[in-house]
Amino acid sequence: MRRWLERAVPSISASELGFFRVWFGLGLAYVLYDARLPHAPFPETIHSHRAWLVDWPWVHMLAARPDLVAALEVATIAALVIFAAGLATRVAYATAVAGLFVWTMVLLTHSGAHQWAVALVAAAALLPVRWGDGFSVYNQFDDLAFVIGAHMERYPLIPVVLNKLGAIVVDNCGGAQARRDLKDDAARAHEAGRPILIYPEGHLAPVGKRFRYRSGVWHMYRDFNLPVVPTATNLGLFWPEDRFAKHPGTAVLEFLEPIQPGLTRSEFMERLETAIETKVAELVAEARGGPVVLAELDVPESERSSSSAPASPAPT
């Protein structure tokens, strides 16, 4: 099935993903609008009880209140429109999916079975997708190959999307096989003339923290003999990692001076880390209106137990 989907789904770009979000959100909003439940009285005595999975007292109580059902429909449609507009996408989409789940439960009290149950599985599968995260870099290029952890493939349909985007999927745990996979996939992207985006730390670090820089970027720098463009951002101030809540403000993404080929591994890694961490600290300080403070080194628990190698020193 996965191979069939990968062949059937066309390749997509960042702009096309944006159009898909608009089409998907507005399309689903229209379908829900068109399928609105009757607003006539619907006493529990005539409810269907065939769908035992949703046969809960609160569902029947809600179904018996057409005014509340109408309000639920309006709120869900509004959340889908907000999602399509690209405003608070994760919160809006999560709200819409929750509303669709509740609305479908009410719908089942009318009919006992409905194809909406299948649609909800697909809608819920898209909940882990960060609709805006990464687009700040990805939409700057026509055909960007980005390195992403294999943990994302645990979610339904995501492997198909990553394949069509031409993502370079690597094992988060590292190791010899992960390095070989990264080398092979990066070489194919390089041969195709695609820029490669890689997070040198291998993790998303919270503001004020940093992780040890890994050597995968150095190997590509050496093998391809091309400049590396460090990139710094203060996005984490306004969009904290793995949280639905967002904070108002202007996030800055800055492309720094390219690091030209020819450096040794230690020279390259030091220059890369110093450039990124210094600029990130400056951007964070500028947004907060405070002093420039370099991030503190943090070692993830997984690395503490799997490796005893000392971490790289903080940039000075």
N, C-alpha and C positions, 0 to 999 in steps of 0.2 A: 504494500500500500504506500509506504513512504517513497519508494522509488518511482511509483506511478505519479504521485503528487509532485515530486521534484521535476519530472518531465512535463507534467501538465501545466504547472504554474509557471508563467513567463518570468524572465529576469526583471527585477525592479530596481529603481534608483531611489534616492532619498526624496526627490520631488514627487515621484510616483507614490511613495508611501504616504506623503502628505495628502495627495489627492485621494488616496484610498481612505485615509482617516475621515476626510470630509464626506466622501461618498458613503462610507460605512455608517457614520453617525447620522447623517441626514436620511439615508435610506431606511435605517432601522427606526428612526423617529417617525417617518411617514408610514411604515408598515404598522407600527403600534397605533398611530392616529387612525388609520383606516380600520384597524381591528378593535377599536374601543368597545367595551362591554356596554350593554344596555343600561341606561340610568333609571329604569323602572324598578319598582320594589321587587326584591328577590328574597323572600323568606326562606329560612333554613329548611323548612319542611319539604321544599322542592329541590334542594341541593342534591347533586350527584355525590355518592360515596364510593364510587368504583375505584377512584385513584387513592388507594389507601396510604400512599407515601405522603400525601398532603392532607390527609383527613384529620386536621388539627382543629380544636375549638376556635382558636383565634382566627384561622383562615375562614371558617364559616361565619364568624362574627363580622369580619371585614366584608365578606361577600354579601352579607345582608344589609350593608350600608352603601348604597350606590353613590352617595356624596363623597365618602372616603375613597372609594374606588376611582371616581372621577379625579379627585385630587392627586391620587397616586399616579394616574396616567399623565396628568399635566406635569407633575414633578419629574417623572421619568423622561418624558419627551423633552422637557427643558434641559435635563442633564445631558441628553444625547446631542442636542443642538449646541450646548456649551462645549462639549467634547469635540464636535465637528469643527467648531471655531478655533480650537487649539488653546482654549483658556482652561487652566487647571485641569489638564487632560486626565491625569491619573485619578484625581478625586471625582471628576465628572463621570468618567467611565465606570469607576467602582460603584458610584451612586446609581448609575443607569442599570448596571447589571443586577444590583440588589433590588431595584424597583421592578425589573423584568422578572426576577425570580418570584417576588411576592405577587405580581400581577398574574403570572402564569399559574400560581397556586389557586388564585381566585378563579381564573378561567377554567381550571379543571373541576371546580365545583359546579360549573355550568354544563360542561360536556363530558367530563370523566376521562377524556383522552384528547390529546391535541399535539400537532406537529411542533408546536412552540417548544415543547420539552427538548427536542433535538437541537433546535437553534440555540437554546440556552447553554448547552454543553460547549458549543463553539464560542459563544460569547464569554463564558467564564474562562475558557482556555486562554483568552487574550488578556486576562487580568494582569499576569506578570510582566507584560510588555511595557517597557518604558517608552511611551510614545514620543517624548521630547528629549530624553536623555541620550546624548550622543549625536543628535542632529546638529548641535551647535558646531561640531567639526565636520560631520559627514556631509552636510549640505553645502560645504565650501568647495566640494570637488565633484566632478562628473562621474567618476567611477573609482571610489575609494575601497580598498581592501582593508578591513579592520580585524584585529586579533581579539578573540573573545574566548572566555572560558567554556569548557565543555559542560559545565553545570547547567548552562542555559538550555541544553538539549533535553533536559528532564521534562520540560513543559510541552504539552501537546501542540503540534503544528509549528513550533518554533524552529525545529531542525530544518523544515522545508523552507521557511523564510530565510534562515541563515545561509542555506545552500544557494538560494536564488540571488541573495545579495553578494555572494562570493566571499563570505566571511572566512577567516582563517581560524578554525576552532582547535584549541589546544587543551590538553589535560591540565587542570589547575594544580595538580600535585607535582608537576614537572617530571624530571627524570630523563633518561636517555631517549626513550621513545618519543616523549613530548618534544624534545629538542629536534629530533629527526623530522617529526611531522611539521613543526614550525618551519624548519629549513626548506622542506619540499614544497609546502603550500606557499610560502613566501616567494620561493624561486619562480613558481608558476605565475604569481601575481606580478612579479618583477618583469618576467618575459612578456606579459601582456601589457606592460607599460602603466600599471596601476599604482598610484601612491599607496603606501601602507601606513595605517594608524595602529600604534601599539602603546599600551600603558606599561611603561618600564617597570613599575612596581608589581604589576600583576594583581593588584587589589585596588578597590576604591577606598581611599583614606578619608576619614573625617577631617574637617578643618582643624588645624593645629597639630595634626599627627601626620607622619609619613612612614612608609614602609621601605625596606631594603630594595634598592634597584636591582633588577635581575639582568642577566647577561644576554637575554634573547635579542635585544635591540643591538647590542654590540656585534653579535654574529652576523646580523643582516647588514649592518654598517660595513663590516669587513668584507663579507662575501660579495656585496653588490657594488662596493666602491662608489657610493653615492652620498651626498650630504644628508644629514639628519636635521630636521627642523624641530627644536624643542617647542612645546606649547604649554602655556600656563593659563589657569583660569581660577576665578573665585566663585564658581557656580555653587560649590558646596555650602556657601553662606546662605543661599536663597533656596536651594533644592537639596536638603540633606539626604544622604544615602539611605535608600530603602525606607523612605517615609513618604506618606501621601501629603503631609503638610508642606506648603510652600510659603516663603516669606517675600514680601514686596522688596523690590530693589532692582538694580541694573547689574546683571552678571557680565563679566568681561572675559573674553577669550582672546589671548594675544599670542601670535606666532612670533617667535624670537629669532635671533640671528642664527642662520644655519651653521652646523658644525661640519666643516669640510673633511673629506677623506684624508687618511694618512696618520691618524693618531693611534697610539698603542691602546690596549684595552683599558689600562688604569687611567690614562690621560683622558680618553673619551668618556668613561663612566663618571669621572670626577667633574669634567666640564658640563656634561649633561645634567647631572644632579644639581650642581651648583646653579646653573642657569635656571632650571625649572623651579627649584625650591626658593631661590631668592626672589624671583619674579612673583611666584604665588604669594609669598609673604608680603610683598609690596602691594599686590592687588587686594589682599585681605585687609591690610592696614588702611589702605585708601578707602575701602568701602566702610570700614568700621570707624574711621577717623581717629585711629590710635597709632601707637608706635609699630615699627616693623619688627616682628618676632618670628624667627625661623621655627618651622614645625619640629616637634619632638619625634625622635625615632621610636617606632613601635614595632614589635615583632609579633605577628599573629601566632595564636596558640598552636596552629598546625605546624608552623615552622620551628617553634620552640621544641616540640617533641620529635621532629624528624631531622633536625640538623643542629649541630653544635658549632657551626662555623660562625665566627664573629661577624657582626653586621658592619656595613661601611660607616665611617665616621660622618658626623654631621658636617655639611658644607660650612666653610668659614669665609 
